[in-house]
């Protein structure tokens, strides 16, 4: 009798997961949840480029109206469609 193990919905396997090359997976961000509180540094250093930012995955997975522990918005990036 074959049993299938339930695999957890890990953010690092989700299509919305984003991280910088030299940053640990723990600091990955979720592109499904843009952060509206991005700071505009134009008056600080004159840089007019406003970088779009996202919430950290750990925040999204610990917030009920976001992904929550169940991974409500998880979409496996490894699945070929």
C-alpha positions as semicolon CSV with decimal commas, in nm:
position;residue;x (nm);y (nm);z (nm)
1;X;0,000;0,000;0,000
2;X;0,159;0,326;-0,111
3;X;0,115;0,633;0,101
4;X;0,189;0,983;-0,008
5;X;0,347;1,217;0,241
6;X;0,200;1,564;0,263
7;X;0,463;1,815;0,167
8;X;0,452;2,155;0,334
9;X;0,391;2,461;0,120
10;X;0,736;2,617;0,146
11;X;0,763;2,975;0,028
12;X;1,091;2,901;-0,148
13;X;0,899;2,668;-0,384
14;X;0,624;2,921;-0,455
15;X;0,610;3,119;-0,779
16;X;0,574;3,443;-0,577
17;X;0,899;3,391;-0,382
18;X;1,180;3,638;-0,449
19;X;1,522;3,673;-0,292
20;X;1,848;3,840;-0,371
21;X;2,133;3,618;-0,485
22;X;2,348;3,655;-0,173
23;X;2,066;3,669;0,083
24;X;1,947;3,371;0,286
25;X;1,606;3,220;0,198
26;X;1,482;3,333;0,541
27;X;1,480;3,691;0,412
28;X;1,287;3,612;0,095
29;X;0,996;3,831;-0,004
30;X;0,654;3,754;-0,148
31;X;0,571;3,928;-0,476
32;X;0,203;3,849;-0,421
33;X;0,196;4,111;-0,143
34;X;0,343;4,449;-0,243
35;X;0,439;4,670;0,050
36;X;0,257;5,004;0,017
37;X;0,483;5,163;0,280
38;X;0,792;5,194;0,061
39;X;1,000;5,492;0,161
40;X;1,076;5,761;-0,094
41;X;1,438;5,871;-0,043
42;X;1,423;6,153;-0,301
43;X;1,466;6,426;-0,039
44;X;1,740;6,235;0,142
45;X;1,987;6,152;-0,135
46;X;1,826;6,292;-0,451
47;X;1,760;5,946;-0,593
48;X;1,427;5,965;-0,776
49;X;1,407;5,588;-0,826
50;X;1,137;5,443;-0,602
51;X;1,196;5,072;-0,566
52;X;0,886;4,854;-0,546
53;X;0,909;4,647;-0,233
54;X;0,726;4,344;-0,097
55;X;0,643;4,200;0,242
56;X;0,878;3,935;0,378
57;X;0,750;3,579;0,339
58;X;0,766;3,528;0,714
59;X;0,524;3,820;0,757
60;X;0,286;3,684;0,493
61;X;0,287;3,336;0,648
62;X;0,217;3,471;0,997
63;X;-0,073;3,698;0,894
64;X;-0,424;3,556;0,852
65;X;-0,538;3,791;0,576
66;X;-0,223;3,718;0,378
67;X;-0,100;3,363;0,314
68;X;-0,126;3,240;0,674
69;X;0,025;2,912;0,795
70;X;-0,177;2,714;0,538
71;X;-0,025;2,900;0,242
72;X;-0,360;3,019;0,101
73;X;-0,206;3,187;-0,207
74;X;0,075;2,936;-0,262
75;X;0,136;2,835;-0,624
76;X;0,404;2,575;-0,684
77;X;0,662;2,712;-0,929
78;X;0,795;2,364;-0,998
79;X;0,469;2,248;-1,160
80;X;0,476;2,263;-1,540
81;X;0,154;2,399;-1,684
